[in-house]
Amino acid sequence: MADPSLAQRLAHIDARVAQAARAVGRAPEEITRIVVTKFHAADLVTDLYDLGVRDVGENRQQEFSAKAELVGPRDGLRWHFIGQAQTKKARAIRAAASVVHSVDREKLADALDRAGEGMPDLDVLLQVNLTDDPARGGVAPGGLERLAEHVEACETLTLRGVMAVAPLGAEPAPAFAALADLAERVRMIAPQATWMSAGMTADFAEAIAAGATHLRIGSAITGPRPDRG
Ligand SMILES: *Cc1c(COP(=O)(O)O)cnc(C)c1O
């Protein structure tokens, strides 16, 4: 039996998402709220599924693969992979993900592409690094268009848009505005790339105002993560 407060937190966040959308003249229905379930047991995913959640996000391949296996196939359930990915894990990621948000280099795109032979096409987003720290995931803005052209040419990948995490300790709004500009540049190369994955627990309202189509919300819905290992 699901924790009753899970349903309450989910409803509360969905109400705030709808309110933030309407406040900037957007329709809440055009926004996909992904629940990030990292560090939580597979049971949380099934509880969320029973509450109507169909989009869940994970950021570590091993945890993701194990959880997807435990949850098993569920009608309409989409797993979003949102973490930094090693090329050698591409096959495992592709086996269970509906969307990969974190493509940030050609080698990773190629590995995901190769892993997709005989499978339905994979939706991918290009993760952009909005900080000056190269250790954070994502392609530098200056390399984004070239990566977009490369992914466009990958036969089994469908380029859907861009993804970013707002820099720590900075105002999120200007970062998301910069991301929206970059998203537009990607659309010149790939007109179907209309998604913008941005906004987490602390900054989803700013992301919605900047045009985010996919929010990645964890702790505000799931409660505190049990271990941050
Ligand atoms: C963990 C995580 C989130 C969710 O973060 P919360 O602050 O718990 O909402 C979103 N995006 C990425 C890439 C994450 O790793």
The ligand as an SDF file (V2000), in Angstrom:
LIG
                    3D

 15 15  0  0  0  0  0  0  0  0999 V2000
   18.2430   14.0970   -8.9870 C   0  0  0  0  0  0  0  0  0  0  0  0
   18.0180   14.8250  -10.2480 C   0  0  0  0  0  0  0  0  0  0  0  0
   16.8530   15.6030  -10.4350 C   0  0  0  0  0  0  0  0  0  0  0  0
   15.7830   15.7840   -9.3750 C   0  0  0  0  0  0  0  0  0  0  0  0
   16.2560   16.5790   -8.3250 O   0  0  0  0  0  0  0  0  0  0  0  0
   15.2970   17.0990   -7.1390 P   0  0  0  0  0  0  0  0  0  0  0  0
   16.0110   18.2980   -6.6330 O   0  0  0  0  0  0  0  0  0  0  0  0
   15.2070   16.0040   -6.1560 O   0  0  0  0  0  0  0  0  0  0  0  0
   13.9870   17.4430   -7.7340 O   0  0  0  0  0  0  0  0  0  0  0  0
   16.6880   16.2210  -11.6670 C   0  0  0  0  0  0  0  0  0  0  0  0
   17.6050   16.1150  -12.6500 N   0  0  0  0  0  0  0  0  0  0  0  0
   18.7360   15.3940  -12.5110 C   0  0  0  0  0  0  0  0  0  0  0  0
   19.7060   15.3220  -13.6400 C   0  0  0  0  0  0  0  0  0  0  0  0
   18.9750   14.7280  -11.2990 C   0  0  0  0  0  0  0  0  0  0  0  0
   20.0940   14.0030  -11.1680 O   0  0  0  0  0  0  0  0  0  0  0  0
  1  2  1  0
  2  3  1  0
  2 14  2  0
  3  4  1  0
  3 10  2  0
  4  5  1  0
  5  6  1  0
  6  7  2  0
  6  8  1  0
  6  9  1  0
 10 11  1  0
 11 12  2  0
 12 13  1  0
 12 14  1  0
 14 15  1  0
M  END
$$$$
